[in-house]
Amino acid sequence: MRFIPEDIIVPWAYLVNDNYANLSTGTSWQRVEKFRSFLAVFTLGANGATSITFKVQQAKDVLGSSSKDLADQSYTLANPATTYRLIVFRFKSADLDTANGYRTARLRLEVTGGTSTYVSGVLYGCDPIEGSAWTNKIAEVLN
């Protein structure tokens, strides 16, 4: 039994499950031209933060040059009592500002306050342009 249809979806980058209290972090920058769309999934566990912002960002290269937020791909949770949530974004490669040279994307997390805020995230490449999703990325996702 397969849980992820490997010919159309593959984990592209991840944010390891950890305590991100009072931290801002993100996944590595990933090139987007091999897939038509992406699914960004964050999971929130125990939470003591006063505010958490989950977002998808875009940049011109894998170094993060000229990074900026991807339009309509951000969510801020401002209730410290909120725990155990799933935050999901879906975007297309065409949503990036490719006319101005933006070709990479990543997950971004910004946590304010608290002493324990556990979050993880995965960026999935979906609907490959050519071939199966696994031919576009090695089986072990490296961050």
Steps between C-alpha positions, in 0.01 A plus 500: 500500500638842403409802705657757268453453125870524422451568132324833569621624841834498683633666818717786372620665824424466869507685830593249768266462798658709775442772759507833312403730790619856428668396174465566130611229263431346162572207276769509237413680175368263233481553124142479374525446125463119516146509644176671403380541858603466862338414829640655818395326821584622851405308815473682831534302819528636854501878484583777744578775246314830496515503119606261224518586132509218246588600144643410163773724362657539157852602396709539187741215581581224751695752710178694570592812302229771508266276702141608550173346611288321242164679469209341691726233653524620860304431818550650846374326810477746792335282765749338741237243601483358147672163472501200270411658168573429135574802278495431126584720201479407132673699230608462140844558352333767287408691821864595548618833359685327214486814285745655747719190535346326803561126462526351851265454797518395865293465816550773760403501868510801736423438868462776762498428873448183695739239628378199305351510152534178302459523123597295197442556132534338160504656155372249243566526126184398313410424139849473345554666163683195367504138619421384851558716807770266630711547188523868595633454854702245689298276731651638819399864532795708610449838657 
